Amino acid sequence: MQPGSQIGALGSIPRSVWVLGCVSLFMDISSEIVHSLLPMFLMMNLGASAATIGLIEGVAEATAPIVKVFSGALSDYLGNRKWLAVTGYALGALSKPLFAIAPSVGVVASACVIDRIGKGIRGAPRDALVADITPVHLRGAAFGLRQSLDTIGAVLGPLFAVIIMSVWADNFRLAFWLAVIPGLLAVALLTFGIREPAREAGAKRVNPVRRAEDRQFPKARPIR
């Protein structure tokens, strides 16, 4: 694809996809500020062992994909993507103050699980919303754009964490409080910056968690 056609494709992507990309960017900045500092915070401030830190991270990371299965099915059943995604982003944003005030390892573990539940809730509805608002011939570019902005956030988050820790003398709790700001920006941007496409009137709701529905998924083909 020529550079001019690539720029044209980006210009044709709906504004709402750009908004969703910025939502992902802000939330990734927020999450990565916390998670890049969390192991050191747990060990240095709360006296957690390496095994405890690994257990917390493992349980938290396992939570997101499990929840994602049900959130995707629920968004199909409700016919609503935006507000389910808002709920997930809000959980992620509201978990950040818990890291800042955590007096014990247990509170940090709870905050990690809440944060990952939020990630699991928002992922599938957000991606479905991208598909809903994007013309078929632009969906590849739209998903690529959103993921690119998400990745930029994943790079900027640890960078901001390093800057915060350098300027404010390794103040972990201040870094966690500052992480709340981009998280709240992500929630506000999604709430007020996105309008979900109207659904067909009288559309029948069908429970997607059924074997009959599972059979509609295409069978995997071997990679050659």
N, C-alpha and C positions, 0 to 999 in steps of 0.2 A: 504494500500500500504506500502511495506517495505521501510526502509530508503534508501537502495541501489537502489531500482527502482525509488524512488523520485529523487535521484541525477542523475540517468541515464536520466530521463525525462528532467531535467533542462539542462543537457549537450546536449540533442538533439534539444533543442529549437533554431531556427535560430538566427544568430548573430544580424540580423536586429531588432528582437524583443527586445533583450537586449538594443540595441541602442535606440529604441523607449521608453523603460522603463526609461533609463537615461535621455532622453529628458523630459519626464514627471516629473522626479525627480527634475531636474534643474528648470523647469518652476514653479513647486509647491513651491520650496524654494523661488524663486523670488516673487511669488504672496503672499505667506503667510507672508513674511517679511513685505510687504506693508499692507495687510489687517488685520494683527494682531495689527498693530499700528495705523491704519487709524482712528478709532473712537476717540482715545485720541488726535490725531493730529488735527482733525476737531474741537474738543471741546476746546482744550487748545490753539492752535495756530491761528485758524480761527474763533473762537467764535460761532461755529454752535450749535444749540440746539439738544436735544435728538431726537425730532421729525424729524428734518432735516436729521440727521444721519440715522435714520431708513428709511426715504423715499429714500435717495440715495442708501442705501444697497438693499432695496426692488426692486427698478427699475432696478438696475444693475443685480441683481440675476435673475430677471424675463427675462432679455434680452437673456441670454445664451441658455436656452432650446428652446426659440422661434427660434433663429437663427439656432440651431442645426438641426431642422427639414428640413430647406431649404439647409443647407450645405451638409447633407447626400444625399438628392435628387440630388444636383448639382454634387457631386462627382460621383454618378452613371451615370449621364448624360454625363459628360465630360470624364469619364473613367480614371480620374486622382485623386489619393488620396494624393500623396506626396506634390505637390505644393499648393494645397488647405490647407493642414495642415500647411505647412510652412507659408502661409499667416496669418493663425490664430495665430500661435506662434509669428510671427513677430509683429502683432498688440499688443499682450500681452506684449512683451518685450519693444516696443516703447512707450507704455502707461506709463511705470514706470518713465521716466524723468519728465512727466507732474505732477506727485505727488510731486516730489522734488522741482519743481519751482513754484508750484501752489500759486498764490497770493490771491485766493478767493475760496469760497465753490463751485462756478459754475465750475471752472476749475477742481476741484477734482471730481465733479459729471460727467463731460465729460470724464475724464480719466477712471473712474470706468466703464462707459458704453462702452468705446472703449475696455477696458480690457475684459469685459464680452462678447462683440461681438467676440473678438478673441477666447475666450474659446468656444463659440458656433460654430464658423467656424471650429475649429480644431478637435473637439471631434469625430464626426461621421467619417470623412475621416481617422483619425488616427486608430480608431478601425477597420474600413474596411480594412485598410492596414495591420493590424496585421492578420486578417483572410486571406488576399490574400497571404501573405508570409509564412504562417504556415501550415504544413500538417494537415489534418482534425483530426487525432488522437492526436495531440498535442495542439489543439486550447485552450482547457480548461487550460492547464498549461501555455500557452503563455499569455492568458488574465490575469490569476492569477499573473504571474510574473510582467507584466506591471503595474497592479493595486497595487501590493505590493511596487514597487519602487515609484509609485506615492504617496502612503501613507507615505513612509519614508520621502519623500520631504515635505509632509504636517506636519510632526513632526519636521523636522529639521528647517523649515522656522521660526516658532515662537521662537524656541530655539536660532537661530542666531539673531533674533530681540532683544531678551532679552540681549544677550551678547553685541551687538552693542550699545544698549541704556545704558548699565552699563559702558562700557569702554569709550564711547564718551559723557557722561553726558547728556543723553536724547536728543541727536541731531536727531530729526525726519528726517530732510531733508537729512542728511548724510546717514541714514539707507535706505532711498528711492533710493539714488544714488547707494549705494552698491547693492541694489536689482536688478539693471540693469544688473550686471555682469552675474549671473546665467541665466537670461532671454536670453541674447545674446548667451551664451554658448549653450542653448537649441536650438536656431534657427540655429546656425552654425553646431551643431551635426546632426540635421535633414537634413539640406541642403547637407552636404558633406558625411554623414555617412550612408545614406539610398539610395538604388537603387530600384525603383519601378519595379515590375514584368512587363514584356512586355504584352501588350494586343493583343488579336486576331486581325489580319489584316481584315479590312472591317467590323468590328463589328458595327451593326446598333445601333444608339443612339435613345433611346425612352424616352420621357418625363415621369419621374416616378411619378410626381404629377398628377395622374389621377385616377378616380374611378376604372377603369379596373385594374390598378396596385395595388391599395389598397386591392382589393378582393383576391390577391394572398397571403396576410399575413395570417398565421394560426389563427384560432379563439382561444380566450382565454379559457382555461379549468378551471373549479372550483378547488380551492386548498382544498384538504381533509386532 
